[in-house]
């Protein structure tokens, strides 16, 4: 059974593999509760320990035992103060505040794992690309090539104000800045140091051959970066690029840059449309339709039987905060939901925040075809946020995941939690064995970098990727 959206069947679409595997990614944030408002109060939840390093190292080891591709750590640089034009409700409900830096967690998690990947969220609006390039190269070295970057352009006005701006740029203008931001990074990661620049010649005393290290001489609309990259080439050079924007402008950006795309939709029908748009855009950008892994947001609540899983869901729901859900949704949509009565239907929403979120919510309907009300939105998103919630025993969930993949062409699932780490413990105990019994879930990891584990084509960007055009000797006009 599925909560938070309809589950009607759609025509199955063809995939790129006869024996396609389902992939899992864990979705977390360096804060309390993340997507499931109020669940920090549940006795099984440990999200309050987000500021304890042992929580993160233990979680990393758990996910690696479950053969998850990686852990994707979200982030924001502002509070959710759109609801009621104040951050009071966000603070009261623990809605993604307090929140700590995600990047500082990775070294510790990498030190206790061998294969797990790390997707780190960082924005293009408020940090210069030059120091950011070095931080990511450092992590790629320290993780032996297991780091990825989730590129976000920002959506919270509070973040813009705290960075000295009156408001964030318009939605599409933020992507224009991100385009140049990526250009600077590709030049630094791919085009500054030749592979054999570091010679480490003890006899001559030469560590690096200066002739093989090149200034990038970038002079653009938003950034001027004349110098060299400060880091020698890491395993992947460029980290794996993740992207989560599903607006038309976001999809175009993903098609040119992303190697993994995170999407979300309340219904299977909407999900199939979104995945199709991503695949089409990849082809339009001169890449293969499957050049990016597509993961869809989902929260799984499972147990040994359907009945036990349903009881668990009802128990979790009793702790959920509908106010917290409205706080988060107001930030995601860029619309103050406190201005309407709870039983008023949701109308069309114009958003300067996450346009795909606003579009999906506006299109959502109940089982009788009626428009969601504000109260429906709060109830359906209090657990798991904008993605649906699948509830059932291990076999039921396994059947449902296979069905979703066949109907929508997704590669896998970005699993949010109701309680942490319990939600993922349950998936590993009850669902993973069922998927393996069907032959659709990996028994182990491929060797090598995160990029190679995801795509099986080596550690470096493929030749057809936008970033590859900036390699030394391969400078070209960017598409």
Buried (B, 14 or more C-beta within 10 A) or exposed (E): BBBBBBBEEBEEBEBEEEEBBBBBBBBBBBBBBBBBBBBBBBEBBBBBBBEEEEBBBBBBBBBBEBBBBBBBBBBBBBBBBBBBEBBEBBBEBBBBBEBEEBBEBBEEBBEEBEBBBBBBBBBBBBBEBBEBBBBBBBBBBBBBBBBBBBBBBBBBBBBBBEBEEEEBBEBBEBBBBBBBBBBBBBBBBBBBBBEEBBEEEEEEEEEBEEEBBBEBEBEEEBBEBEEBBBBBBBBBBBBBBBBBBBBEBBBBBBBBBBBBBBBBBBBBBBBBBBBBBBBEBBEEBEBEBBBBBBBBBBBBBBBEBBEBBBBBBEBBBEBBBBBBBBBBBBBBBBBBBBEBEBEEEBEEBEBBBBBBBBBBBBBBBEEEEEBBBBBBBBBBBBBBBBBBBBBBBBBBBBBBBBBBBBBBBBBBBBBBBBBBBBBBBBBBBBBBBBBBEBEBBBEEBEEBBBBBBBBEEEBBBBEEBBBBBBBBEEBEEBE
